[in-house]
């Protein structure tokens, strides 16, 4: 016992310590209970007219916790949006014709992931994302990212992402590339990709599967695969582009069940790349198969026996109606009920 301290004084001090510890424990317990209560997923509404919890999409995302859904009411939102360090968040707009994210300052209006922080299990749907500074949307260092029913007006760029699904989106109007993958793993399914320099670019050590997409009006190739990437093109419609697809570098590829028509040229295959071709419908104005140049050299020896040279019989190419007419010959080909992205009309 310290000098000058009586026993009653010591007992009083001990009571204070015990009381403090008790209060502190209760405080921690309260905080833990409060945190646990927030685990239940909630819906957060964003509305420009003040009818939701937030006026800003970004502020709603900042407040969102694991499992939450952010609902965006109709309107044009003049802001940049970034999702990073988030997990299991759904961002659902009222529709691509009703919600537009305009952007403000940064290059690229919408970012998922931000170096060195990523994002995991993020779903984005029902909105239009504008272009700013040459880019519209970037996905970086993420995993489990899903985009569906989104219109992207400009480039969609991904880098070092895995398990990405881009489905039933409209992507176009980029002065460079519509969708660019760098060291990424992704699936593109059922998209309409239009009016870009290149439709889709696959580079680095990416692994990308493209199935049932329509890619049209690219200045150069609809699809270009380079470096050490792997790409599978299955059942796509590549029409009215400079070229159908170019397989370059040491890329490893498969192209099967595609319609590659009304382009200047069809497939370009580099000397070090590999591509397994089967059951493609080819009808292009200059050459269907080429080796890279300059100048590019015709390579009819690349044509496999299963590829066809035939008019696909589209409904109306001038109106981007790339459904097959009922009298098309491109049905029941190999393992495919029909070739290309869209089924034929019923008779």
QUIBEL-V741237 format. One line per field, one symbol per residue. ss: DSSP state (H for helix, E for strand, - for the rest). phi: phi as a letter, one per 30 degrees, with the letter a starting at -180 (. if undefined). burial: + if it has 16 or more other C-alpha atoms within 10 Angstrom, else -. A space follows every 10 residues. Layout:
ss=???
phi=???
burial=???
This chain:
ss=------HHHH HHHHHHHHHH HHHHHHHHHH HHHHHHH--- --EEEE---- ---E--HHHH HHH-----EE EE--EEE--- EEE--EEEEE EEE-----EE E--------E EE-E--E-EE EEEEEEEEE- -E--E-EEEE --EEEEEEEE EEE--EEEE- -E-EEEE--E EE----EEEE EE--EEEEE- -EEE---EEE EEE---EEEE E--EEE---- EEEEE----E EEEE--EEE- --EEEEE--- -EEEEE--EE E---EEEEE- ---EEEEE-- EEE---EEEE E-----EE-H HH-----E-- ---EEEHHH- EEEE------ EEE--EEE-- ---E---
phi=.deicddedd dddddddddd dddddddddd dddddddddd dbccccbddi dcdbccdddd ddddcejdcc ccdelccdac bbcbhbbhcc cbcdkdccbb cdibbddjdb bciaecccab hccbaiaccd caijbcbbbb hcbicbcbhb ccckdccbbh bbhcbcbhcc baiddbbdbb cbhbbabcbi cccbhbdcdb bbbicdbbcc bhccbbhddc ddbbcbhcdb bbcbicccbh cdbdabcbic dcbbbbiccb bhcdbcccbd dccbbccahc ccabdcbdbb cdcdddcebd dddddddcca ddiddaddch ccddddcdcc bhchdcdaci dbddddd
burial=---------- ---------- ---------- ---------- ---+++++-- ---+++++-+ +--+++++++ +++++-+-++ ++++-+++++ ++++++--++ +++---++++ ++++---+++ ++++++++++ ++--++++++ ++++++++++ ++++++++++ ++++++++++ ++++-+++++ ++++++++++ ++++++++++ ++++++++++ ++++++++++ ++++++++++ ++++++++++ ++++++++++ ++++++++++ ++++++++++ --+++-++++ ++++--++++ ++-----++- -++---++-+ +++++----- -+++++-+++ +-+----+++ ++++---
